[in-house]
Amino acid sequence: MKFYNLRTRESVDVPENSIEKKKITRKTKSGTQTRYQLIGNYQGSKLYKFVNEETYKSMDVKEVS
């Protein structure tokens, strides 16, 4: 899957076995907000990517809290 590395300012391909997913829920004054995040480990650094719910559920990777 493609991630953007902010340090090197380039897109990199991260293998699926190096990706984890995380669901972030927070309370706002208008209700609750849920965001879906993928975390890729690439050459010793963590790369983050926000995705929609459909992509999050379709990924068959480990979920972290």
JOGIKA-V813991 format. One record per residue. N is the residue number from 1. RES is the residue in one small letter. PSI is psi in degrees with one decimal (none if undefined). Layout:
# JOGIKA-V813991
n,res,psi
N,RES,PSI
N,RES,PSI
This chain:
# JOGIKA-V813991
n,res,psi
1,m,145.3
2,k,132.0
3,f,157.7
4,y,122.9
5,n,114.4
6,l,-29.8
7,r,-46.6
8,t,-8.3
9,r,48.4
10,e,158.2
11,s,139.2
12,v,152.1
13,d,123.4
14,v,126.7
15,p,149.7
16,e,-26.9
17,n,-7.1
18,s,16.3
19,i,139.8
20,e,160.7
21,k,153.7
22,k,136.5
23,k,127.0
24,i,122.2
25,t,132.4
26,r,155.8
27,k,128.1
28,t,172.9
29,k,-17.4
30,s,5.8
31,g,-152.2
32,t,148.8
33,q,132.5
34,t,128.0
35,r,148.9
36,y,128.0
37,q,139.8
38,l,138.6
39,i,118.7
40,g,136.2
41,n,116.8
42,y,113.8
43,q,45.5
44,g,-0.4
45,s,151.7
46,k,133.8
47,l,139.4
48,y,145.7
49,k,128.4
50,f,135.8
51,v,169.9
52,n,170.5
53,e,-37.6
54,e,-44.8
55,t,-40.0
56,y,-47.3
57,k,-28.1
58,s,-18.8
59,m,124.8
60,d,67.2
61,v,170.4
62,k,137.1
63,e,130.1
64,v,159.8
65,s,none
